[in-house]
C-alpha cells in the first residue's frame, strides 16, 4: 500500500532540481567563456585583404554606366526613292574620302528628271508667248490712245470753228455746245484709255513675274533632283571605317533611309546613362572617371539629354585621351562621376568591409591581432574611403568582407 510523501521531502527534491539546473547552466556558460577566451578565432593572411591608412586626395563619385562610341559617325541616307543595285565595300573595311561604297538604281528618278526638264522648257515657251501677247495688247492700247488724241485735236478745231461761226452770225449756240460736249466725251475716253494703259502695264509686270517665279521654282526642283541623282553613287565624305552597310541588293529604299554608317575610329567618346534620381547631381563640365578593363581614363560631361527615357537620363563624355588603345566601339564601361574632391585627407583602400554608412565596424591589425573598431567615414569612391575618425595614418585595416565575425571583437592573425 502506497504511503504519502511528506511535503518536506517534496520541497527538498524541488530545491535539488533547481540547483542541478543552475549548475548545468553555469557550467555551460563557463565552458563557452573558456572556449571563447582560450580558443579565439584565427585568420591567415590568405583569408583576407588589408590596406594601410594613408594621407592623400579623395574624389567622391556616383556610379553610372557607359558605352564607347566613335567620336564621329556619319550616316549616309538614300537621296532618292530607289533600290540597291550593288554593294562595293562591306562593313568593317576602311574607306577613303570620295571612295564609292554602293550604287543605287536611279532609273525612276532619271525619268522624273527628264519630265521636269520638259516641263521647264514648256514653261519658258509659255512665258515668251505671254510676253508677246501682252506686248501686242499694250501696243493696241497705245495705238487707240493715239487715235483718241487725233480725234480730240479735231474736236478742238470743231469747237473753235463753231465759236467763230456763232460770232459771225453763221452758227447757233447749240452747235457750239454740241461741239464742246463731243470734245469733253473724247477727253474722258482718252483719260479712261490712259488709265487702262497704266493698269495694263502693271498687269503685264505681275503676270510675267508670276510666270518667272514659277519657272524659278521648277528650276530649283530640277537642280535639286540633279543633285540627288549625282548622290545616287554613294561615296564616303571622309576617311573612316564602315560600321554598317545595307546589303539587301534589290530592296526598295525610301528617300532618307539609312544606307551606310562610317565611323572615324581615331577618336572615341562615352555615351553615359544614370538613373533620373541622380539628375540634380549631374551637370555639364562635370569630371568623370571611366574604367576600361584595368585602365582608368579621365573625361568631362559635355552634353546632357533633356529627355528622360524609362527612368534614365543620358549624357556624353569627352575623353582626355580619346584615342587610347583600350577603347573599342560599343564597349561597355563603368563610369564614375566626381561630385566632390578633397586633398590631404586620411584614406584607405575601399573594399567589401565598407558598406556605405558613415559609421563602420572594421578590424584593425596590430601585433598579430585584428581588433574590432568603430570608425567614421566621409567621401568614398571605387578606390578609397575617407576616414574622419577612429583610425590613424599607418594603421592596417582589413578591407575584405568580415560579416561572418560580426560578434567577434578580436581575431588572431596567423601568418
LUMTOR-82982 format. One record per residue (C-alpha): residue number from 1; residue in one letter; x, y, z. Coordinates in steps of 0.05 Angstrom, whole numbers, padded with zeros to 5 digits. Layout:
N
+-----+---------+--------+--------+--------+
| num | residuo |   east |  north |     up |
+-----+---------+--------+--------+--------+
| NUM |       A |      X |      Y |      Z |
...
+-----+---------+--------+--------+--------+
END
This chain:
415
+-----+---------+--------+--------+--------+
| num | residuo |   east |  north |     up |
+-----+---------+--------+--------+--------+
|   1 |       X |  00000 |  00000 |  00000 |
|   2 |       X |  00028 |  00069 | -00022 |
|   3 |       X |  00046 |  00118 |  00033 |
|   4 |       X |  00040 |  00194 |  00022 |
|   5 |       X |  00106 |  00231 |  00012 |
|   6 |       X |  00120 |  00283 |  00063 |
|   7 |       X |  00116 |  00356 |  00040 |
|   8 |       X |  00186 |  00369 |  00067 |
|   9 |       X |  00216 |  00315 |  00022 |
|  10 |       X |  00179 |  00344 | -00038 |
|  11 |       X |  00209 |  00413 | -00026 |
|  12 |       X |  00279 |  00383 | -00018 |
|  13 |       X |  00272 |  00348 | -00085 |
|  14 |       X |  00250 |  00413 | -00119 |
|  15 |       X |  00309 |  00451 | -00090 |
|  16 |       X |  00356 |  00396 | -00113 |
|  17 |       X |  00327 |  00400 | -00184 |
|  18 |       X |  00334 |  00476 | -00187 |
|  19 |       X |  00405 |  00471 | -00161 |
|  20 |       X |  00424 |  00419 | -00213 |
|  21 |       X |  00394 |  00461 | -00269 |
|  22 |       X |  00431 |  00524 | -00246 |
|  23 |       X |  00495 |  00485 | -00240 |
|  24 |       X |  00488 |  00459 | -00311 |
|  25 |       X |  00475 |  00529 | -00338 |
|  26 |       X |  00535 |  00556 | -00301 |
|  27 |       X |  00579 |  00500 | -00327 |
|  28 |       X |  00555 |  00513 | -00399 |
|  29 |       X |  00568 |  00588 | -00393 |
|  30 |       X |  00636 |  00577 | -00363 |
|  31 |       X |  00653 |  00527 | -00417 |
|  32 |       X |  00632 |  00577 | -00471 |
|  33 |       X |  00672 |  00632 | -00438 |
|  34 |       X |  00732 |  00585 | -00432 |
|  35 |       X |  00728 |  00565 | -00505 |
|  36 |       X |  00719 |  00637 | -00528 |
|  37 |       X |  00777 |  00660 | -00484 |
|  38 |       X |  00826 |  00605 | -00498 |
|  39 |       X |  00804 |  00587 | -00568 |
|  40 |       X |  00799 |  00655 | -00605 |
|  41 |       X |  00782 |  00654 | -00680 |
|  42 |       X |  00843 |  00654 | -00724 |
|  43 |       X |  00854 |  00680 | -00795 |
|  44 |       X |  00913 |  00672 | -00842 |
|  45 |       X |  00937 |  00727 | -00888 |
|  46 |       X |  00908 |  00688 | -00947 |
|  47 |       X |  00838 |  00694 | -00917 |
|  48 |       X |  00832 |  00770 | -00922 |
|  49 |       X |  00856 |  00832 | -00956 |
|  50 |       X |  00882 |  00893 | -00919 |
|  51 |       X |  00907 |  00963 | -00931 |
|  52 |       X |  00943 |  01017 | -00893 |
|  53 |       X |  00913 |  01084 | -00876 |
|  54 |       X |  00950 |  01140 | -00913 |
|  55 |       X |  00943 |  01213 | -00929 |
|  56 |       X |  00922 |  01234 | -00999 |
|  57 |       X |  00868 |  01261 | -01045 |
|  58 |       X |  00799 |  01230 | -01050 |
|  59 |       X |  00744 |  01241 | -01100 |
|  60 |       X |  00672 |  01226 | -01083 |
|  61 |       X |  00637 |  01192 | -01141 |
|  62 |       X |  00569 |  01166 | -01162 |
|  63 |       X |  00564 |  01105 | -01206 |
|  64 |       X |  00538 |  01106 | -01278 |
|  65 |       X |  00543 |  01062 | -01339 |
|  66 |       X |  00572 |  01079 | -01407 |
|  67 |       X |  00585 |  01055 | -01477 |
|  68 |       X |  00644 |  01072 | -01521 |
|  69 |       X |  00623 |  01104 | -01587 |
|  70 |       X |  00663 |  01135 | -01644 |
|  71 |       X |  00671 |  01210 | -01633 |
|  72 |       X |  00648 |  01219 | -01704 |
|  73 |       X |  00599 |  01174 | -01741 |
|  74 |       X |  00565 |  01193 | -01805 |
|  75 |       X |  00501 |  01163 | -01830 |
|  76 |       X |  00493 |  01166 | -01906 |
|  77 |       X |  00420 |  01164 | -01925 |
|  78 |       X |  00389 |  01150 | -01992 |
|  79 |       X |  00378 |  01215 | -02031 |
|  80 |       X |  00322 |  01186 | -02073 |
|  81 |       X |  00270 |  01131 | -02075 |
|  82 |       X |  00308 |  01075 | -02107 |
|  83 |       X |  00332 |  01004 | -02099 |
|  84 |       X |  00402 |  00979 | -02081 |
|  85 |       X |  00439 |  00959 | -02144 |
|  86 |       X |  00508 |  00939 | -02119 |
|  87 |       X |  00549 |  00940 | -02054 |
|  88 |       X |  00622 |  00955 | -02068 |
|  89 |       X |  00651 |  00955 | -01997 |
|  90 |       X |  00628 |  00913 | -01939 |
|  91 |       X |  00624 |  00932 | -01865 |
|  92 |       X |  00690 |  00930 | -01826 |
|  93 |       X |  00731 |  00957 | -01884 |
|  94 |       X |  00767 |  01024 | -01886 |
|  95 |       X |  00746 |  01076 | -01937 |
|  96 |       X |  00780 |  01138 | -01964 |
|  97 |       X |  00745 |  01204 | -01977 |
|  98 |       X |  00708 |  01201 | -02044 |
|  99 |       X |  00711 |  01125 | -02049 |
| 100 |       X |  00647 |  01092 | -02075 |
| 101 |       X |  00611 |  01047 | -02026 |
| 102 |       X |  00547 |  01025 | -02062 |
| 103 |       X |  00505 |  01044 | -02122 |
| 104 |       X |  00430 |  01054 | -02129 |
| 105 |       X |  00383 |  01041 | -02186 |
| 106 |       X |  00362 |  01112 | -02205 |
| 107 |       X |  00321 |  01098 | -02268 |
| 108 |       X |  00256 |  01122 | -02237 |
| 109 |       X |  00286 |  01186 | -02213 |
| 110 |       X |  00321 |  01196 | -02280 |
| 111 |       X |  00252 |  01192 | -02314 |
| 112 |       X |  00225 |  01244 | -02265 |
| 113 |       X |  00285 |  01288 | -02281 |
| 114 |       X |  00271 |  01286 | -02356 |
| 115 |       X |  00198 |  01301 | -02343 |
| 116 |       X |  00216 |  01362 | -02301 |
| 117 |       X |  00264 |  01386 | -02355 |
| 118 |       X |  00209 |  01383 | -02408 |
| 119 |       X |  00161 |  01420 | -02362 |
| 120 |       X |  00212 |  01476 | -02353 |
| 121 |       X |  00221 |  01483 | -02428 |
| 122 |       X |  00145 |  01486 | -02435 |
| 123 |       X |  00142 |  01540 | -02381 |
| 124 |       X |  00196 |  01581 | -02415 |
| 125 |       X |  00155 |  01578 | -02480 |
| 126 |       X |  00093 |  01600 | -02442 |
| 127 |       X |  00130 |  01660 | -02414 |
| 128 |       X |  00155 |  01680 | -02483 |
| 129 |       X |  00084 |  01674 | -02511 |
| 130 |       X |  00056 |  01713 | -02453 |
| 131 |       X |  00105 |  01770 | -02465 |
| 132 |       X |  00087 |  01772 | -02539 |
| 133 |       X |  00012 |  01773 | -02523 |
| 134 |       X |  00020 |  01827 | -02471 |
| 135 |       X |  00064 |  01868 | -02516 |
| 136 |       X |  00013 |  01863 | -02572 |
| 137 |       X | -00045 |  01883 | -02528 |
| 138 |       X | -00005 |  01941 | -02500 |
| 139 |       X |  00013 |  01963 | -02570 |
| 140 |       X | -00061 |  01961 | -02589 |
| 141 |       X | -00080 |  02004 | -02530 |
| 142 |       X | -00025 |  02055 | -02546 |
| 143 |       X | -00050 |  02058 | -02618 |
| 144 |       X | -00121 |  02071 | -02594 |
| 145 |       X | -00095 |  02124 | -02548 |
| 146 |       X | -00060 |  02159 | -02607 |
| 147 |       X | -00125 |  02156 | -02647 |
| 148 |       X | -00163 |  02186 | -02588 |
| 149 |       X | -00111 |  02242 | -02586 |
| 150 |       X | -00122 |  02258 | -02660 |
| 151 |       X | -00198 |  02258 | -02650 |
| 152 |       X | -00191 |  02306 | -02591 |
| 153 |       X | -00149 |  02353 | -02634 |
| 154 |       X | -00202 |  02350 | -02688 |
| 155 |       X | -00257 |  02364 | -02638 |
| 156 |       X | -00220 |  02423 | -02610 |
| 157 |       X | -00216 |  02452 | -02681 |
| 158 |       X | -00291 |  02439 | -02688 |
| 159 |       X | -00306 |  02477 | -02624 |
| 160 |       X | -00264 |  02536 | -02647 |
| 161 |       X | -00300 |  02537 | -02715 |
| 162 |       X | -00368 |  02534 | -02682 |
| 163 |       X | -00350 |  02593 | -02638 |
| 164 |       X | -00325 |  02634 | -02697 |
| 165 |       X | -00389 |  02619 | -02736 |
| 166 |       X | -00430 |  02639 | -02676 |
| 167 |       X | -00393 |  02705 | -02671 |
| 168 |       X | -00402 |  02717 | -02745 |
| 169 |       X | -00476 |  02701 | -02740 |
| 170 |       X | -00470 |  02639 | -02783 |
| 171 |       X | -00478 |  02587 | -02727 |
| 172 |       X | -00520 |  02574 | -02666 |
| 173 |       X | -00505 |  02566 | -02593 |
| 174 |       X | -00529 |  02494 | -02596 |
| 175 |       X | -00475 |  02478 | -02648 |
| 176 |       X | -00421 |  02505 | -02600 |
| 177 |       X | -00448 |  02466 | -02541 |
| 178 |       X | -00452 |  02402 | -02583 |
| 179 |       X | -00380 |  02410 | -02605 |
| 180 |       X | -00358 |  02423 | -02534 |
| 181 |       X | -00396 |  02362 | -02509 |
| 182 |       X | -00364 |  02318 | -02562 |
| 183 |       X | -00295 |  02345 | -02542 |
| 184 |       X | -00308 |  02331 | -02468 |
| 185 |       X | -00331 |  02260 | -02483 |
| 186 |       X | -00269 |  02247 | -02525 |
| 187 |       X | -00224 |  02274 | -02470 |
| 188 |       X | -00257 |  02229 | -02418 |
| 189 |       X | -00249 |  02169 | -02464 |
| 190 |       X | -00175 |  02186 | -02473 |
| 191 |       X | -00166 |  02192 | -02397 |
| 192 |       X | -00200 |  02124 | -02389 |
| 193 |       X | -00154 |  02094 | -02441 |
| 194 |       X | -00092 |  02123 | -02406 |
| 195 |       X | -00114 |  02092 | -02340 |
| 196 |       X | -00124 |  02027 | -02377 |
| 197 |       X | -00053 |  02032 | -02405 |
| 198 |       X | -00024 |  02042 | -02334 |
| 199 |       X | -00065 |  01983 | -02308 |
| 200 |       X | -00044 |  01940 | -02366 |
| 201 |       X |  00030 |  01957 | -02353 |
| 202 |       X |  00023 |  01935 | -02280 |
| 203 |       X | -00015 |  01872 | -02300 |
| 204 |       X |  00039 |  01856 | -02351 |
| 205 |       X |  00094 |  01861 | -02298 |
| 206 |       X |  00055 |  01819 | -02248 |
| 207 |       X |  00037 |  01764 | -02297 |
| 208 |       X |  00108 |  01759 | -02323 |
| 209 |       X |  00136 |  01760 | -02253 |
| 210 |       X |  00090 |  01704 | -02231 |
| 211 |       X |  00110 |  01662 | -02291 |
| 212 |       X |  00184 |  01675 | -02277 |
| 213 |       X |  00175 |  01655 | -02203 |
| 214 |       X |  00140 |  01591 | -02223 |
| 215 |       X |  00196 |  01578 | -02272 |
| 216 |       X |  00249 |  01592 | -02219 |
| 217 |       X |  00215 |  01543 | -02171 |
| 218 |       X |  00214 |  01489 | -02223 |
| 219 |       X |  00287 |  01505 | -02239 |
| 220 |       X |  00305 |  01495 | -02165 |
| 221 |       X |  00267 |  01429 | -02163 |
| 222 |       X |  00304 |  01407 | -02225 |
| 223 |       X |  00372 |  01425 | -02196 |
| 224 |       X |  00355 |  01390 | -02130 |
| 225 |       X |  00335 |  01328 | -02168 |
| 226 |       X |  00400 |  01332 | -02207 |
| 227 |       X |  00439 |  01335 | -02142 |
| 228 |       X |  00402 |  01274 | -02117 |
| 229 |       X |  00418 |  01237 | -02180 |
| 230 |       X |  00492 |  01255 | -02171 |
| 231 |       X |  00489 |  01229 | -02099 |
| 232 |       X |  00459 |  01162 | -02121 |
| 233 |       X |  00531 |  01140 | -02127 |
| 234 |       X |  00541 |  01134 | -02051 |
| 235 |       X |  00612 |  01155 | -02034 |
| 236 |       X |  00649 |  01168 | -01968 |
| 237 |       X |  00652 |  01241 | -01949 |
| 238 |       X |  00712 |  01229 | -01904 |
| 239 |       X |  00762 |  01174 | -01887 |
| 240 |       X |  00739 |  01123 | -01836 |
| 241 |       X |  00714 |  01052 | -01824 |
| 242 |       X |  00647 |  01026 | -01848 |
| 243 |       X |  00610 |  01001 | -01787 |
| 244 |       X |  00546 |  00981 | -01824 |
| 245 |       X |  00520 |  00978 | -01895 |
| 246 |       X |  00453 |  00957 | -01923 |
| 247 |       X |  00470 |  00895 | -01965 |
| 248 |       X |  00399 |  00877 | -01987 |
| 249 |       X |  00411 |  00883 | -02062 |
| 250 |       X |  00346 |  00896 | -02099 |
| 251 |       X |  00310 |  00921 | -02037 |
| 252 |       X |  00268 |  00984 | -02045 |
| 253 |       X |  00296 |  01043 | -02007 |
| 254 |       X |  00257 |  01106 | -01989 |
| 255 |       X |  00288 |  01175 | -01992 |
| 256 |       X |  00322 |  01189 | -01925 |
| 257 |       X |  00331 |  01116 | -01906 |
| 258 |       X |  00399 |  01098 | -01878 |
| 259 |       X |  00447 |  01062 | -01926 |
| 260 |       X |  00516 |  01066 | -01894 |
| 261 |       X |  00548 |  01085 | -01827 |
| 262 |       X |  00620 |  01109 | -01829 |
| 263 |       X |  00659 |  01119 | -01764 |
| 264 |       X |  00724 |  01154 | -01751 |
| 265 |       X |  00758 |  01106 | -01703 |
| 266 |       X |  00816 |  01153 | -01688 |
| 267 |       X |  00776 |  01183 | -01631 |
| 268 |       X |  00721 |  01159 | -01583 |
| 269 |       X |  00671 |  01187 | -01535 |
| 270 |       X |  00629 |  01157 | -01479 |
| 271 |       X |  00553 |  01154 | -01481 |
| 272 |       X |  00535 |  01151 | -01408 |
| 273 |       X |  00469 |  01137 | -01371 |
| 274 |       X |  00446 |  01142 | -01300 |
| 275 |       X |  00381 |  01138 | -01260 |
| 276 |       X |  00339 |  01201 | -01263 |
| 277 |       X |  00341 |  01201 | -01186 |
| 278 |       X |  00412 |  01229 | -01194 |
| 279 |       X |  00391 |  01284 | -01243 |
| 280 |       X |  00405 |  01341 | -01194 |
| 281 |       X |  00476 |  01316 | -01182 |
| 282 |       X |  00494 |  01312 | -01256 |
| 283 |       X |  00515 |  01375 | -01293 |
| 284 |       X |  00554 |  01398 | -01354 |
| 285 |       X |  00630 |  01404 | -01346 |
| 286 |       X |  00628 |  01351 | -01291 |
| 287 |       X |  00692 |  01310 | -01286 |
| 288 |       X |  00686 |  01235 | -01296 |
| 289 |       X |  00729 |  01173 | -01289 |
| 290 |       X |  00719 |  01116 | -01339 |
| 291 |       X |  00743 |  01046 | -01322 |
| 292 |       X |  00761 |  01007 | -01385 |
| 293 |       X |  00786 |  00939 | -01364 |
| 294 |       X |  00843 |  00953 | -01316 |
| 295 |       X |  00854 |  01024 | -01343 |
| 296 |       X |  00825 |  01089 | -01316 |
| 297 |       X |  00812 |  01146 | -01364 |
| 298 |       X |  00790 |  01217 | -01349 |
| 299 |       X |  00736 |  01258 | -01383 |
| 300 |       X |  00685 |  01312 | -01375 |
| 301 |       X |  00610 |  01315 | -01388 |
| 302 |       X |  00596 |  01359 | -01449 |
| 303 |       X |  00523 |  01346 | -01461 |
| 304 |       X |  00463 |  01323 | -01421 |
| 305 |       X |  00400 |  01300 | -01456 |
| 306 |       X |  00338 |  01338 | -01431 |
| 307 |       X |  00293 |  01277 | -01442 |
| 308 |       X |  00284 |  01221 | -01391 |
| 309 |       X |  00273 |  01152 | -01421 |
| 310 |       X |  00249 |  01095 | -01377 |
| 311 |       X |  00275 |  01130 | -01315 |
| 312 |       X |  00345 |  01140 | -01345 |
| 313 |       X |  00380 |  01204 | -01367 |
| 314 |       X |  00435 |  01203 | -01419 |
| 315 |       X |  00498 |  01245 | -01426 |
| 316 |       X |  00561 |  01249 | -01468 |
| 317 |       X |  00631 |  01248 | -01440 |
| 318 |       X |  00690 |  01278 | -01478 |
| 319 |       X |  00753 |  01238 | -01462 |
| 320 |       X |  00821 |  01269 | -01447 |
| 321 |       X |  00854 |  01210 | -01482 |
| 322 |       X |  00802 |  01196 | -01536 |
| 323 |       X |  00849 |  01152 | -01577 |
| 324 |       X |  00871 |  01104 | -01521 |
| 325 |       X |  00885 |  01035 | -01548 |
| 326 |       X |  00839 |  01003 | -01496 |
| 327 |       X |  00777 |  01035 | -01527 |
| 328 |       X |  00734 |  00993 | -01574 |
| 329 |       X |  00668 |  01012 | -01609 |
| 330 |       X |  00605 |  00992 | -01570 |
| 331 |       X |  00647 |  00971 | -01510 |
| 332 |       X |  00611 |  00973 | -01442 |
| 333 |       X |  00648 |  01011 | -01388 |
| 334 |       X |  00639 |  01034 | -01316 |
| 335 |       X |  00631 |  01109 | -01306 |
| 336 |       X |  00644 |  01146 | -01241 |
| 337 |       X |  00620 |  01218 | -01238 |
| 338 |       X |  00661 |  01261 | -01190 |
| 339 |       X |  00616 |  01302 | -01144 |
| 340 |       X |  00669 |  01327 | -01094 |
| 341 |       X |  00744 |  01328 | -01084 |
| 342 |       X |  00785 |  01335 | -01020 |
| 343 |       X |  00861 |  01338 | -01012 |
| 344 |       X |  00906 |  01316 | -00954 |
| 345 |       X |  00855 |  01271 | -00920 |
| 346 |       X |  00863 |  01203 | -00886 |
| 347 |       X |  00842 |  01149 | -00934 |
| 348 |       X |  00843 |  01074 | -00940 |
| 349 |       X |  00830 |  01028 | -00999 |
| 350 |       X |  00757 |  01012 | -01010 |
| 351 |       X |  00732 |  00941 | -01001 |
| 352 |       X |  00675 |  00897 | -00980 |
| 353 |       X |  00686 |  00915 | -00908 |
| 354 |       X |  00656 |  00984 | -00921 |
| 355 |       X |  00581 |  00983 | -00932 |
| 356 |       X |  00569 |  01057 | -00947 |
| 357 |       X |  00544 |  01082 | -00879 |
| 358 |       X |  00580 |  01137 | -00841 |
| 359 |       X |  00596 |  01093 | -00780 |
| 360 |       X |  00633 |  01029 | -00797 |
| 361 |       X |  00656 |  00969 | -00756 |
| 362 |       X |  00725 |  00948 | -00782 |
| 363 |       X |  00782 |  00905 | -00758 |
| 364 |       X |  00849 |  00938 | -00745 |
| 365 |       X |  00911 |  00893 | -00745 |
| 366 |       X |  00963 |  00905 | -00692 |
| 367 |       X |  01015 |  00857 | -00665 |
| 368 |       X |  00982 |  00796 | -00698 |
| 369 |       X |  00913 |  00813 | -00670 |
| 370 |       X |  00854 |  00841 | -00711 |
| 371 |       X |  00813 |  00883 | -00663 |
| 372 |       X |  00744 |  00910 | -00679 |
| 373 |       X |  00739 |  00986 | -00680 |
| 374 |       X |  00685 |  01036 | -00698 |
| 375 |       X |  00707 |  01089 | -00749 |
| 376 |       X |  00672 |  01147 | -00781 |
| 377 |       X |  00678 |  01154 | -00857 |
| 378 |       X |  00667 |  01211 | -00906 |
| 379 |       X |  00675 |  01213 | -00981 |
| 380 |       X |  00684 |  01148 | -01019 |
| 381 |       X |  00696 |  01122 | -01089 |
| 382 |       X |  00714 |  01056 | -01122 |
| 383 |       X |  00786 |  01063 | -01098 |
| 384 |       X |  00786 |  01097 | -01030 |
| 385 |       X |  00745 |  01113 | -00968 |
| 386 |       X |  00757 |  01176 | -00928 |
| 387 |       X |  00770 |  01166 | -00854 |
| 388 |       X |  00744 |  01222 | -00810 |
| 389 |       X |  00758 |  01189 | -00742 |
| 390 |       X |  00775 |  01123 | -00710 |
| 391 |       X |  00839 |  01108 | -00748 |
| 392 |       X |  00909 |  01137 | -00752 |
| 393 |       X |  00957 |  01142 | -00810 |
| 394 |       X |  00997 |  01078 | -00819 |
| 395 |       X |  00947 |  01031 | -00785 |
| 396 |       X |  00929 |  00968 | -00823 |
| 397 |       X |  00855 |  00954 | -00836 |
| 398 |       X |  00822 |  00891 | -00862 |
| 399 |       X |  00783 |  00912 | -00924 |
| 400 |       X |  00751 |  00845 | -00943 |
| 401 |       X |  00682 |  00822 | -00920 |
| 402 |       X |  00682 |  00807 | -00846 |
| 403 |       X |  00608 |  00798 | -00835 |
| 404 |       X |  00620 |  00726 | -00811 |
| 405 |       X |  00656 |  00756 | -00750 |
| 406 |       X |  00604 |  00808 | -00731 |
| 407 |       X |  00601 |  00783 | -00659 |
| 408 |       X |  00676 |  00776 | -00650 |
| 409 |       X |  00718 |  00832 | -00621 |
| 410 |       X |  00787 |  00803 | -00632 |
| 411 |       X |  00816 |  00755 | -00683 |
| 412 |       X |  00884 |  00723 | -00682 |
| 413 |       X |  00923 |  00731 | -00746 |
| 414 |       X |  00965 |  00671 | -00766 |
| 415 |       X |  01018 |  00683 | -00819 |
+-----+---------+--------+--------+--------+
END
